[in-house]
Amino acid sequence: MIAALVKPVLYSYFRSSCSWRVRIALALKGITYDQVPVNLLKDGGQQLAAEFQVVNPMQQVPALKIDGITLSQSLAIIEYLEETRPNPRLLPQDQKKRAQVRMISDHIVSGIQPLQNLAVLQRVGEKKLEWAQHYITNGFQALEQILKNTAGRYCVGDEVSMADLCLVPQVYNAERYKVDLAPYPTITRINKTLLELEAFQVSHPTKQPDTPAELRA
Ligand SMILES: O=C(O)/C=C\C(=O)CC(=O)CC(=O)O
């Protein structure tokens, strides 16, 4: 019980899409937390420092200290928040919809983002823009088809779910890597609708404690 009284601590980087997913979950569920910024570019990458390796041996953000444990991997964090702080719900009650939410989340979290993350692009070198565009485009072509069957107002039906927490940061990355979004009207429509919600705005990369002044909104 004592642990629950201690404010959670999020290790985060303002434009890490994986950190943003967790920030949206925390905002939606009304959980107040402290942030420890981990700059992925500064000092050769602060995530690689020995002191952060203790927090997350994978040397990636996000990580969340909560209830006396330290968690990494955004979906594991979001599922823990869901189980311990169930309101508002981020996984639908209906089993088929819940499976669809997990399918779309995994599609982005395993099938797109890891192929265009910083560590991969740093090894790809000068072709990195083309590389990122290729994997985001591939993933979005499939995702557009999937969403045509699952979406209502949001990714799955009309309730905001974990899938939406994955979608918006991935669209942000697509824009960052100059992917043409015109072929994906469903993705674009859902993204725009979600960005009107306060939880998606307060957690946005342009509004974080570690956002550089020139990128602040
Ligand atoms: O360029 C930088 O500022 C460093 C890293 C990131 O933003 C994070 C990523 O590229 C991975 C991702 O979140 O998809």
The ligand as an ORCA input file, in Angstrom:
! r2SCAN-3c Opt
* xyz 0 1
  O      15.890     11.437    -33.293
  C      15.906     11.552    -32.066
  O      15.729     12.643    -31.504
  C      16.152     10.353    -31.255
  C      15.313      9.324    -31.090
  C      13.894      9.382    -31.307
  O      13.326     10.394    -31.641
  C      13.093      8.176    -31.044
  C      13.042      7.299    -32.235
  O      13.541      7.568    -33.273
  C      12.333      6.019    -32.092
  C      10.858      6.163    -32.062
  O      10.353      6.659    -31.073
  O      10.184      5.714    -32.987
*
